[in-house]
Amino acid sequence: MYSSKALFLGIFFGLIFLFKFILVLQTKQTRALLRRPILFFLYQFTWLGTYPENFLKKHKFTQKDAFLMVQGASSIVFGLVIQWSVRRYFLELDNLASYLSIFSLIYIWGFGYSNLMCGLYRLFEIGVEPIFQNPLESTSLQDFWGKRWNTALINLSQRLLYNPLKNIFSPGWLQIFVFLIFGLIHDLIFSFPIDAGYGKCTAYFAIQGLALVSENKFLSKFFNKHPDLGNIWTFLVLLIPLPLLFHWDFREFILSRFVFHI
């Protein structure tokens, strides 16, 4: 019988490795990576991004790349300090401690490890790109979900969902469908291993999809003229329903298994 922690990690990394390998097989250009076993191993098992062709591109190391490495290392330290603070100052599994735990993991892996590795690969002239593109600067949901937040997920959705289905669904319905798929995948990762909270992740992404379609139809021109208001709108839509995505059962699981190690 697998523990919930082992099941969570197995599903999470198993899906990542599977989708990344599918993308390698998609085109003649990306299949060329299979003839470079070291680069393929690095892409498949050490990099969180999903652009295999970037491992075949050359990149000249710059001062900006060095800063990216420093930024990544600093983010890892910052995330670890948050986890230490939670263990030191929180004696109970409460809401604040659970959100801080989630935040620390996002910081360690999303902004820490990925930026550090991006800079390191660029040092060796591998042309990878940062996975997170300044998401706090998003001026709309389209900007956030389409360009800035987790480009690995954006690329997966573009190549495995949008491109094959764009001639079947209208743009609005296709966006809603893709977000529902996102929700089901997150439910598989966040809810299934702990056998709780089913459907909440899907509900969160359904809200995001409906809000994005509404924004594109009614608000995009307004936010182009008023980007500050677009930024406020974006984070209200993202944060108000956030307890659906990071539901209590999942937050308690992360806090107890990955921070307190109960």
C-alpha positions as CSV (number, residue, x, y, z in Angstrom):
1,M,0.0,0.0,0.0
2,Y,1.5,3.3,-1.1
3,S,1.6,6.2,1.3
4,S,-0.2,9.4,0.2
5,K,3.1,11.2,0.0
6,A,4.6,8.5,-2.4
7,L,1.4,8.5,-4.4
8,F,1.4,12.3,-4.7
9,L,5.1,12.4,-5.8
10,G,4.6,9.4,-8.2
11,I,1.6,11.0,-10.0
12,F,3.2,14.5,-10.1
13,F,6.5,13.4,-11.5
14,G,5.1,10.6,-13.6
15,L,2.8,13.0,-15.4
16,I,5.6,15.5,-15.9
17,F,7.9,12.9,-17.4
18,L,5.2,11.5,-19.6
19,F,4.1,14.8,-21.1
20,K,7.7,15.9,-21.6
21,F,8.5,12.7,-23.5
22,I,5.4,13.0,-25.7
23,L,6.6,16.5,-26.7
24,V,10.0,15.1,-27.6
25,L,8.3,12.6,-30.0
26,Q,6.1,15.2,-31.6
27,T,8.3,16.6,-34.4
28,K,11.5,15.7,-36.3
29,Q,13.2,18.7,-34.7
30,T,12.4,17.6,-31.1
31,R,13.1,13.9,-31.8
32,A,16.7,15.0,-32.6
33,L,17.1,15.3,-28.8
34,L,16.9,11.5,-28.6
35,R,20.2,11.3,-30.4
36,R,21.8,13.4,-27.7
37,P,21.4,11.2,-24.7
38,I,23.0,13.5,-22.1
39,L,20.9,16.5,-23.2
40,F,17.8,14.3,-23.3
41,F,18.5,13.1,-19.8
42,L,19.0,16.7,-18.6
43,Y,15.8,17.8,-20.3
44,Q,13.7,14.8,-19.2
45,F,14.8,14.5,-15.5
46,T,16.4,17.7,-14.3
47,W,14.5,20.5,-16.1
48,L,10.9,21.6,-15.2
49,G,10.3,23.2,-18.6
50,T,8.6,21.6,-21.6
51,Y,10.4,23.0,-24.6
52,P,12.7,20.1,-25.8
53,E,14.0,22.1,-28.8
54,N,15.6,24.7,-26.4
55,F,18.1,22.0,-25.4
56,L,19.3,22.0,-29.0
57,K,19.8,25.8,-29.2
58,K,22.9,27.6,-28.3
59,H,22.9,30.5,-25.8
60,K,25.6,33.0,-25.0
61,F,26.0,33.5,-21.2
62,T,25.3,37.1,-20.1
63,Q,25.3,39.1,-16.8
64,K,21.5,38.7,-16.8
65,D,21.9,34.9,-16.7
66,A,24.3,35.2,-13.7
67,F,21.6,37.3,-12.0
68,L,19.1,34.6,-12.7
69,M,21.2,32.1,-10.9
70,V,21.6,34.4,-7.9
71,Q,17.9,35.1,-7.9
72,G,17.2,31.3,-8.0
73,A,19.5,30.5,-5.1
74,S,18.1,33.4,-3.1
75,S,14.5,32.1,-3.7
76,I,15.5,28.6,-2.5
77,V,16.9,30.1,0.7
78,F,13.9,32.3,1.2
79,G,11.5,29.3,0.8
80,L,13.5,27.2,3.2
81,V,13.5,30.1,5.7
82,I,9.7,30.2,5.4
83,Q,9.5,26.5,6.1
84,W,11.8,26.8,9.1
85,S,9.7,29.6,10.4
86,V,6.5,27.5,10.1
87,R,8.2,24.7,12.0
88,R,9.5,27.0,14.6
89,Y,6.6,29.3,15.3
90,F,3.5,27.3,14.4
91,L,2.5,24.5,16.7
92,E,-0.7,23.6,15.0
93,L,-1.8,22.8,11.5
94,D,-3.7,26.1,10.9
95,N,-4.7,28.0,7.7
96,L,-1.8,30.5,7.8
97,A,0.8,27.8,8.3
98,S,-0.7,25.8,5.5
99,Y,-0.7,28.6,3.0
100,L,2.9,29.6,3.9
101,S,3.9,26.0,3.3
102,I,2.4,26.0,-0.2
103,F,4.0,29.4,-0.9
104,S,7.4,28.1,0.2
105,L,7.3,25.1,-2.1
106,I,6.3,27.3,-5.1
107,Y,9.1,29.7,-4.2
108,I,11.7,26.9,-3.8
109,W,10.8,25.0,-7.0
110,G,9.1,27.5,-9.3
111,F,11.3,30.6,-8.7
112,G,14.3,29.0,-7.0
113,Y,15.3,25.7,-8.6
114,S,14.0,26.5,-12.1
115,N,15.8,29.9,-12.2
116,L,19.0,28.5,-10.8
117,M,19.0,25.7,-13.3
118,C,18.1,28.0,-16.1
119,G,21.1,30.2,-15.4
120,L,23.3,27.1,-15.0
121,Y,22.2,25.6,-18.3
122,R,22.8,29.0,-20.0
123,L,26.3,28.9,-18.5
124,F,26.9,25.8,-20.5
125,E,25.3,27.4,-23.6
126,I,22.0,25.6,-23.5
127,G,19.2,27.9,-24.6
128,V,16.5,27.3,-22.0
129,E,14.1,30.0,-20.9
130,P,12.8,30.9,-17.4
131,I,9.6,29.1,-16.7
132,F,8.0,32.0,-14.8
133,Q,7.9,35.3,-16.6
134,N,7.3,38.0,-13.9
135,P,3.7,36.9,-13.2
136,L,3.2,39.7,-10.7
137,E,3.3,42.1,-13.7
138,S,0.3,40.5,-15.4
139,T,-2.2,43.0,-16.7
140,S,-4.9,40.5,-17.5
141,L,-5.9,36.9,-17.0
142,Q,-4.9,36.3,-20.7
143,D,-1.4,37.8,-19.9
144,F,-1.1,35.7,-16.7
145,W,-2.3,32.3,-18.0
146,G,-1.1,32.8,-21.6
147,K,2.4,34.2,-21.1
148,R,3.7,34.6,-17.6
149,W,2.6,31.8,-15.2
150,N,4.3,28.4,-15.7
151,T,5.3,28.5,-19.4
152,A,5.8,24.7,-19.1
153,L,2.0,24.3,-18.6
154,I,1.3,26.9,-21.3
155,N,3.4,25.0,-23.8
156,L,1.8,21.7,-22.9
157,S,-1.7,23.1,-23.4
158,Q,-0.7,24.8,-26.7
159,R,0.9,21.7,-28.3
160,L,-1.3,18.9,-26.8
161,L,-4.7,20.6,-26.7
162,Y,-5.0,24.0,-28.5
163,N,-3.3,23.0,-31.7
164,P,-5.0,19.6,-32.2
165,L,-8.5,21.0,-31.2
166,K,-8.5,24.5,-32.6
167,N,-10.5,23.5,-35.7
168,I,-13.1,21.6,-33.6
169,F,-14.0,24.1,-30.9
170,S,-14.6,27.8,-31.1
171,P,-11.9,29.8,-29.3
172,G,-14.0,30.5,-26.2
173,W,-15.2,26.9,-25.7
174,L,-11.7,25.6,-26.4
175,Q,-10.3,27.8,-23.6
176,I,-13.0,26.6,-21.2
177,F,-12.3,22.9,-22.2
178,V,-8.5,23.4,-21.7
179,F,-9.1,24.9,-18.2
180,L,-11.4,21.9,-17.3
181,I,-8.6,19.6,-18.3
182,F,-6.2,21.6,-16.2
183,G,-8.6,21.2,-13.3
184,L,-9.0,17.4,-13.7
185,I,-5.2,17.0,-13.8
186,H,-4.8,19.1,-10.7
187,D,-7.5,17.0,-9.0
188,L,-5.6,13.9,-9.9
189,I,-2.5,15.3,-8.3
190,F,-3.9,17.3,-5.4
191,S,-7.0,15.3,-4.4
192,F,-6.7,11.6,-5.5
193,P,-3.5,10.8,-3.4
194,I,-5.2,12.0,-0.2
195,D,-8.8,10.8,-1.2
196,A,-10.3,14.2,-0.4
197,G,-11.4,17.4,-2.0
198,Y,-12.5,15.9,-5.3
199,G,-13.8,18.4,-7.8
200,K,-12.5,21.6,-6.1
201,C,-9.5,22.0,-8.3
202,T,-11.7,21.5,-11.4
203,A,-14.1,24.1,-10.0
204,Y,-11.2,26.6,-9.6
205,F,-10.0,26.2,-13.2
206,A,-13.6,26.3,-14.4
207,I,-13.9,29.8,-12.8
208,Q,-10.6,30.8,-14.4
209,G,-11.7,29.7,-17.8
210,L,-15.1,31.4,-17.6
211,A,-13.5,34.6,-16.3
212,L,-10.9,34.5,-19.1
213,V,-13.5,34.1,-21.8
214,S,-15.5,36.9,-20.3
215,E,-12.4,39.1,-20.1
216,N,-11.5,38.5,-23.7
217,K,-15.1,39.3,-24.8
218,F,-15.8,42.4,-22.7
219,L,-12.7,43.7,-20.9
220,S,-9.6,43.2,-23.0
221,K,-9.6,46.7,-24.7
222,F,-10.3,48.4,-21.3
223,F,-7.4,46.6,-19.6
224,N,-5.1,47.5,-22.5
225,K,-5.8,51.2,-21.7
226,H,-5.8,50.6,-17.9
227,P,-3.2,47.9,-17.1
228,D,-3.1,48.7,-13.4
229,L,-6.8,47.9,-13.1
230,G,-6.2,44.8,-15.2
231,N,-3.6,43.7,-12.7
232,I,-6.0,44.2,-9.8
233,W,-8.7,42.3,-11.7
234,T,-6.3,39.5,-12.5
235,F,-5.3,38.8,-8.9
236,L,-8.8,39.2,-7.5
237,V,-9.9,36.4,-9.9
238,L,-6.9,34.3,-9.1
239,L,-6.9,34.7,-5.3
240,I,-10.5,34.8,-4.2
241,P,-11.3,31.2,-5.3
242,L,-7.8,30.0,-4.3
243,P,-9.1,27.8,-1.4
244,L,-10.7,25.6,-4.1
245,L,-7.4,24.9,-5.7
246,F,-5.4,24.6,-2.5
247,H,-8.2,23.1,-0.5
248,W,-7.7,22.5,3.2
249,D,-7.2,18.7,2.9
250,F,-4.4,19.3,0.4
251,R,-2.8,22.1,2.4
252,E,-2.9,20.0,5.6
253,F,-1.3,17.2,3.6
254,I,1.5,19.4,2.4
255,L,2.1,21.0,5.8
256,S,2.2,17.7,7.7
257,R,4.1,15.6,5.2
258,F,6.5,18.1,3.6
259,V,7.1,20.7,6.3
260,F,6.5,19.0,9.7
261,H,7.3,15.5,8.2
262,I,4.7,13.8,10.3
